[in-house]
Amino acid sequence: MLTLFTGGQSRDCEGMTRRSFVSAGTLGLGGLTLPSLLAARAQAAQRDDGVHDGRSVVVLFLHGGSTHVETFDPKMTAPAEYRSMTGEVKTNIPGVTFGSDFTNLAQVADKLAVVRSFRHGSSSHGRAQELVLGGGNSMKASMGSVYARVAGTSNPQSGLPNYSIIPAGAVDAKKFRRGNPLKVPTSPGDLGSAYAPFDPSAGGEVIDNMKLSITTDRLDDRRALLTQLDRIKRHAAANSSLEGADRFQQQAFDVILGDAANAFDISKEDRKTLDLYDTKQHADKRDAAALGHQMLMARRLCEAGAGFVTVSSAGWDMHRNLVQDMKTRGRAVDVAVSAFIRDLEQRGLSEKILLVVTGEFGRTPRINKNAGRDHWGNLCTLAFAGGGLKMGQVIGTSDRNVSVPATNQVGVQDLMGTIMHTLVDPGVVRLRPTIPTNVTQMLDAGTPIRQLV
């Protein structure tokens, strides 16, 4: 018997382990039992369970608190000590400018919706991160964890985790730091560890768990089993349709032969696509060089069926030398996000995938003595792309000194409502007896930003 297994033991209320998409499947030499599991899940997914079919959200989180001024609200009419230190660039929307490091995004501004009036009021890293990524819900759970609680921890068709985080280490674990740098704000809170994000940078164990492992205590002849596996692989290669296998047997072979793991493998992309997303040539400062390929991995996961992906870009706590930092981190975002937008459009995925670009807070409107900006929760960076929402607009305005919202203030519950309503129908979820009241209350608490819908 071949068994796909993981080391995680946490379980959800249905008794399934967090990585049950691999641990529950077994391939016997006489027949498949994994198809039964996949068939049951697919049948469950066909019910009206409140999940919008095929929709995904990618949150690009600019960890440290990105400057709202030098990104999307340069405010060159403000006094010199407030206006953008990097200047501005005209976009393809008449009268709208971005910070000058966003030359590529300026060309696709009509495919963006920029919010210049996002505010939550907290200038503490930890609290602000929880507010932005969790909407301030009483469960202290991230939006991704809430989605996993509603939609299930894995996609019933592909077996991919429904909630993942992609730090720089997911692209190159040898070069960049492993592990989730946003562990607290992306945590499942009171929902339990079964709904924590899947982190492909956590070491070889994670991706290895998607591949074949052999329980030697259950085997009398290891070599004979490997021979059987080789035969399966040869058969799959020779006959991709796997005649005689039904749809769920095909899915079982896909999981067993590593297709779930392949979604995390950006080397499967053609060179032209890899070059489109390449931020190494634009950003040589630490993990900014990885950002493009982090975004490419996010697209691959969503395309393969993942529902909620958080991409972490660190280094945005720019208390000094902001102009220099924007030349690396800002330009990396410019290349990565514009590539993501163009790639989605070419693949016909713009309506299915919503991109959210934000950080925990903005930066002080007045430039400090170190040529940087400090923590500022009274005006924050926020932009959207895709997801079937109304693009090509600027929502809200800042005041004269780009310090507080002047019109159309947007809060964290508005952000949460926009994201969660893209993914699920709260009215339908509310009727499901297996969903806890605190989850439905969170979904009901937020409403989408009205200008986007």
N, C-alpha and C positions, 0 to 999 in steps of 0.2 A: 504494500500500500504506500502511495505517496501522500504525504500530508503537508499542507501549507500551514505554517504556524507562526505565531508571534510571541514575544515575551510579555506583552501587556496583559494584565489580568482584570482591569477595571471593566465593569459591566454597566449597561444602561438598564432602564426599567423593564425592558423586554428580554433581559437576560443575555443579550449579545455583547461580546467584547467589542471594544472600540475599534480594533482592527479585524473584526470578524469577516471582512471582505476577503481576507486571506486565511484566517484561522479556521473558518467553518468548512472549507472545501476539502474534500478528499477525492483522490482518483484511485479507484481500485483497479487491479489488473483485469478484473472481469467486467467492469462497468463504472460509470460516473455517478457520483452522488452530488457533486457540486451543481450540476444542472438543476436538480430539484430545488436547491436553495435559491438559485438565480431565478428560476421560474416563479417561485413563491413571491420573491421580492418584486418581480416585474408585475405580477398580478396585483400586488398591493399598490404599486406605483400607478397602476391604471385607474385606481379609485380616485374620486374627486377629493384629494387630500389637502387641497389648498396651496399646493406648490405649483408655481407657474412653470410649465414644461419647457425645459431647455434654456431657462434664463440663468445667467451667472452674474456675479459682481466681483470686480477686482478693486481692492482698496490699495492705492499706493500711498503708504504712510511715510511722510517725511519726518523721521524720528529726530526729535530735538527741538522742533518748533520752527517751521520754515517762515521766512520773512514774507509777509503778504505784500509788502511794498515792491521789492525787487522781483517778484514773480508776476502777479496779475494786476497790481494796482499802483503803477509807478508814480502817479500824482505829480507830474512835473510842474503843475501850477502852484504847488505848496512852497513854503519858504525852503531855502537851501538845506536847513538842518533837518528837514522832514522828507523831502522828495527822494526818489530813487537815486542811490549812489551810482548805479550802473547805467542810468539813462533809460531810454525807452525805445521800442521798435513798433512801427505801425503794423497792424494785423490786416487780414483780408475782410474785416468788418469795418466799414467806414466809421471813423471817429474813435475807435477802440485801440489802445496800445497795451503792450505787455512790457515787462522788464527786458532790457536789451539782450540778455543771454538766451532769450526764448525765440530765436529767429525762425526755427523750424515750426514751433507751435503757432507762431504768428501766421504762418501760411495755411494752417488748418483750424484757425480760430472759429470758422463757421461750423465746425464739427465739435465745438466745445461750448459749455455753458459755465461761465465764470460768476461766482458769487463774491461780491465785494462788501457784503454786510453780514458775514458769519461771525457770531459772537457767543461765548459761553461764560466769560468772566473770570476763569481760573488761570493763574500764571504759575501754578505748580505742575511740574512735569507729570508726576504720577496721577494726580487728580484729573488733570486736563486730558491725559491719554485715556483714562477710564470714561470720561464724559464723551469724547469724540468716538471712540471705538465701541462703546457700550450704550451710549445714549443716556447714561445716568440711571439705568434701571436698578431696581431694588435687589435683584439677584446677583449683582456685580458680575454679570456674564457679558462677554463680548457678543456683538451682533452675529458673528460667525458661529458661535456656540449655540445661540438661539436658533439660527437657521438649521444647524445640524440636529437639534432637538426636534424640529418640526419635520424636516425632510429625511432624516435618517443620517447616520454617520457615514454612509457610503452610497454612491450611485448604484442603483440596482442593475443597470445594464453593463457598465464598465468595471465596477468594483472599485473605482477611485474614491478616495476620501472626499466627502462633501465640503470639508473645511480644512484648508491648508494655509500655512504661512511660509513664505519664501524669503528667507534672509540671504545675504550675499554668500554665505557658506553653502547654500544649496547649489550654487553654480560651480564653486571650486572650494571644497572643504579643506584643501591643503593650503590655499592662499588666504582665505577669509575665515573669520571666526565662525565656529559652529554654534548651533543653538538659537533659540528664539530670543531676540533682544527685547521683545515686547511681551514677555511672559505674563506679567500681571494684567495688562489691559486686554490681552487676547485670551485670558483664562475663561473657563466655563463657569466660574463662580459657584453658586449653589446648585447648578445643574449637575455637577459631578464631572470627574476627570474623563469619563467616556466621551465627553463632547469637547475636549481640548483640541486645538488645531494639530493637524498632522505636519510634522516638520522634517522635510527630507534632508536637512543638514545635520541632523542629530547623530550622525555616524553611519557607518556602513550597515548597521543592523536594520535601519528603517527600510531602505530600498531592498536589502537582502531578504527582508521578510516578504517581499512581493514575489520572490523567486523560489524555485524549488529547494526544499530542504528535506532530508531523509531521516525518519525516526528509526535509527538503527536497531533499537530494541525490539522493533516489530518486524524486522526482516531477517530471513534465514540466508538469503543469497543476495547480497548487495550488488554484485556484478550482474546478476541476471536482471535485476530491476533496472539498472542503467541501460542494459541492452533493450529492454522494453521501452524505456523513455526515448532512446535514440530512434527506435522504430516509429514512435508517435511523431517525433519531430520530422522525420523523413516523410512520413505520410502527409503531415500538415504542409510541408514545403511543396510536395508534389501535387497536392490537391487542396487548394486553399478553401474550396467550398466544403470540404469534409463531408462528402456524400454519405448519406445514411445517418448523419447526426442532425438532430433538430436544432432550432435556434439557440436553445439554452446549452446544449452540448457544445455548440460553436463558441459561446461565451466562456464556457468552462475551459476549453482549450486555449482561448485567448488569455485568460488569467494565468493559467498554468504555464504557458509558454512565454510569459513575461510582458504582454501588451500593456498591463496596468503600469508596470515600471517604466515602460517606454515613454509614457507621457511626460516623465520627468527628465528624459534624455534629450537635451536640445541638439545633440550631435546628429539626430535623425533629420534635422532640417537641412535644406539645401544651402549652399554657400551664399547665395544672393540674400536669402532671408537672414542668415547669421550676420552678414555684413550690415544689413539694414538696421539691426538692433545693436550693433557693436558700439559700446560707449568707451572702450579702452582708448581709442585714438583721441577722444575728446576729454577724458577725465583720468588722470594718472594718480589721483589721490585715494588711496586705500580702496574701500569697497564701492566707490562711485563707478569704478571700472566694470563692476559686475552688474550694474543696474539694468542695462539693456537686455542682457540674457536672463535676468530675473523676470523681466516683463515678458520675454519670449516664453519662458517656462509657464508663466501664468496663463498666457494665451493657449498653450498646449493643453494645460489641465482643463481649462474651461471648454475647449473644443472637444475634449474627451469625456466631458460630462460632470466635472466638478462644479459645485454651486457657488462657493464663497472662497476667495483667495485673497490673502493679505500679503502684499509685497512691502518689505521693510527697507527703507533707504536711510541709513544713519548719517550723523554728522551735521545736522542742521541747527545745532545750538550755537549760532554765530555771534558770540559776544565781541569778537574782534576780527579785523581783516575780512570783513564780509565781502568786499569786492573780489578778493582773490578766491575765496571759497565758492562764490557763485560761478566763477570761471570753470570750476571743476564740477561741483555737485549740481549747480543750476543747469549747466550745459549737458550734463548726463541725463537729467530729467527731460530736457528739451529734445534730445535725440531719442531717448527710450519711449517717451509718451507719444511723440509724433509718429514714430515707427509703429507703435501699437495701434494707433488710430488708423493709419493707412493700411496696415495688415488686416485689421478687422474688416475694413471696407472691401478690400480685395477678395476676402474670403466669404463675404456676405454675412458677417457675424455682428455687424454694428448694432442691429436691433436686438440681438440676443445677449450681448455682454455689456454691462454698465461699468465704466471706469470712474472711480472717485479718487481725486488727488487732494490730500489734506495733510495736516500735521496736528500736534496737540494744541498749539496756539500760534499766534503771530509773533511779531517782534515790535519792540517799542517804536513809536513813530519818530521820536527824536533820536538822532544818531548819537552814540555815546563817545567818550573821549578816546576809545580804542578803535574807532572806525568800524564799530559793530552796532548791533541792536540787541536789547535784552528781552526778557520774557514779557509777553503781552497777551492777555486773554480777552481783551476787549475788541479785538478785530483779528480774524484768523484767515488763513489760506483755504480756499475751497473751490474746486472745479469738477465738472462732470463731462463725460463723453459717452455717447451711445446709449444702449439700454432702451431704445424706443422712446426716449424723452426728447423734449424740444431743445435743440441745440442752436448755436449761432446767436447767443444773447449774453448780455451782462445783467445780472440780477442784483439790485440794490446798489447803493452808493455809500462811500465813506465821507466823513466830514472834511473840512478844508485841510486839516493837518493829518489826514489818513490815520485817525486814532480810534474812532468809534463809528458805528453805522449811522448814517444820516437818513436813509430810507430803507424800507423793506428788510428789517432785521430778520436773520435766519438763525435758529438755535439748534442745539444738538438733537432735540426731538424731531425737528423738521428734517435734519439729515438722516436720522434713524428711520423716519417714516418713508423717505424717498428710497432708501436702500431696501428696507424690508418689504415694502409694498411692490417693489420690482420683482422680488423673489417669491413672495407668498401672498395669498388672499386672506387677510385676517378674519374676514367674515366666515369663510369656510373652515379655517383652522379652529375658530371658536367653537364650532359644533363637534369637533373630534373629542371623544371622551378620554382619549389617552394623553391629551396635551394638558399640562398643568395650568391652573388659573393664572399663576404669575407670568407664564409665557404669553398667554393670550392678552393679559393686561398690558404687557410691554408692547405687543404689536398694535394694540388699540391706542396706545399713548401718543404715537407719532402719526402725523399726516404728511404726505409728500409736499415738497415745495411747490406751491400752486402754479408758478410760472413754467415749471418743467413738464407738467402733465396736461 
